[in-house]
Amino acid sequence: MRHSRAAADAVLDGLAHVRDWQQDFYRDLHRHPELSHREVDTARKVAERLREFGYEVHDGIGGTGVVGVLRNGVGPAVLLRADMDALPVEEATGLDYASTVRATDADGNEVPVMHACGHDVHVAALLGAAELLAEGTDHWGGTVVALFQPAEETSDGARAMVDDGLAELIPGVDVALAQHVLPAPAGRVGTAAGPLLSAADSMRVTVYGRGAHGSMPQAAVDPVVLAAMIVVRLQTIVSREVAPGDSAVLTVGSIQAGSKSNVIPDRAVLQLNIRTYSEQTRTAMLDAIRRIVTAECEASDSPREPEFDIFDRFPLTDNDTATTERVSDAFTTFFGDRCQPMPQQTASEDFSEIPAALGVPYTYWGLGGIEPAAYQEAAKRGRIDQEIPVNHSPTFAPVIQPTLDTGTQALVVAALAWLAPE
């Protein structure tokens, strides 16, 4: 069997053929995004392609999840994952393939829909890699499991596939691999060992007051003032309770209270989000939030105990060292100086639920999606944050090339680090 670099060159020799359909497939996905748990058409298109490539296909896993299995003799089994869902964001890219889709969300509201996080890139790249590996079976041995996951944005798609019997549907795998397009120069790729993407928790906090006329505040317990004091005090958690060498973020993203200027309401609802890189810090921050909210309610003489509801929980993405080194070495050999270490991100992912459930190591890497000249120009003027659209922005749109080529190459190269070892 050839070693992994020679095998990668041989398998990727068919990239031009893949590019012929892949770019149009990507544009179609971008033009027709689907919300979390609603990826019906996307899943159908994915399953059709996988069957055309000769994969054994399992669909409807966890709702709309799709898995393709390609067995090619004796050897390791590698799982490659892409997420499929879009976001309730109105696209403002001006592209000729921009989304104009509107859909009904889980709460019954009509919302715009956009692939504002690049999951369409992930799907197209994994399909391209799946075809190349199917056409290049002379150059590797083992099993490829191409997994297309729903509902990453709502943090429950990976778990839904696991709970729906994923482990029984696929052969045992030795490693799990995944990638994400980021606001970095297109053509770059890189990973890093250890905690890479933060754990995330959202919390809904309801605090209670006593309603009254706005002209008679002495008869009220004002939950608006209570909420304001909570917001101010919460800022001290990161600045005064998290060690300076540790990273954490706490955001109050929403406060809702009252409906009229001269009515003091009887409650306020705050929505918080925290990002952490260790279970210790995560637990400490959640405990601190409860402590501060409860204390402020007592200080305000709140008539009821506050209520806490945690939702949209994302696990820590903690790259296995040996797996990451193996992928990083393969990337360096293939991409040269286009492979650079990936900085720690405060974004979050649910991918790690899958390798955790399967009991296998994993690594997760990033690839750039921004036109390189535009990125470098913004960097020269110190305006990257101001001028380069980031994931979830209505103007985030990865350039098609070299983004798709790089994403496809990265998946093939990483897979072959196991399937065609030195």
Secondary structure, DSSP 8 states (H G I E B T S, - for coil): ---HHHHHHHHGGGHHHHHHHHHHHHHHHHHS---TT--HHHHHHHHHHHHHTT-EEEEEETTTEEEEEEEESSS-EEEEEEE---BS----S--TT----EEE-TTS-EEE-B--SSHHHHHHHHHHHHHHHHHTGGG--EEEEEEEES-TTTT-HHHHHHHTTHHHHS---SEEEEEEEEEEETT-EE--SEEEE-EEEEEEEEEE-B-EETT-GGG-B-HHHHHHHHHHHHHHIIIIIS-TTS-EEEEEEEEE--SSTTEE-SEEEEEEEEEESSHHHHHHHHHHHHHHHHHHHHHTT-SS--EEEEEEEE--EEE-HHHHHHHHHHHHHHHGGGB-----BS---STTHHHHHHT--EEEEEEEEE-HHHHHHHHHTT-HHHHS--TT-TT----HHHHHHHHHHHHHHHHHHHHS--
